[in-house]
Amino acid sequence: MKTRRWNFGREIAGSDIRICATALHAETHLDGLHIYYNPYAQCPLRPDVFQSGEITHNFYDTVKNEPAQFHPDGALVSRLLFEPDLQSLERLLRTDGFLGQR
């Protein structure tokens, strides 16, 4: 696993990159579920309806006029699956720092 994180005081941004065989990757039905709450909804969704570590909650603060995003550590944001040839796999592993440079 390769971790790229930046600490901005009250928020941490970044990602974890995992490269593994598809057979070794486990995912739940909730992985990648992002809920966006409409601050102007006539029938707003209660945030406590969905409580799981895989789910991200995205609000909009109308007072501050900015998004308020709550993404639990390890929540799936994106996933890419492919079967590279050996040369492409080696390049990918070297580019992301999993293997040393030649």
Secondary structure, DSSP 8 states (H G I E B T S, - for coil): -EEEEEE-SS-EEEEEE----GGG----TTTT-EEE--TT-SS---GGG---TT-EEEEEETTTTEEEEE--TT-----------HHHHHHHHHHTTSS---
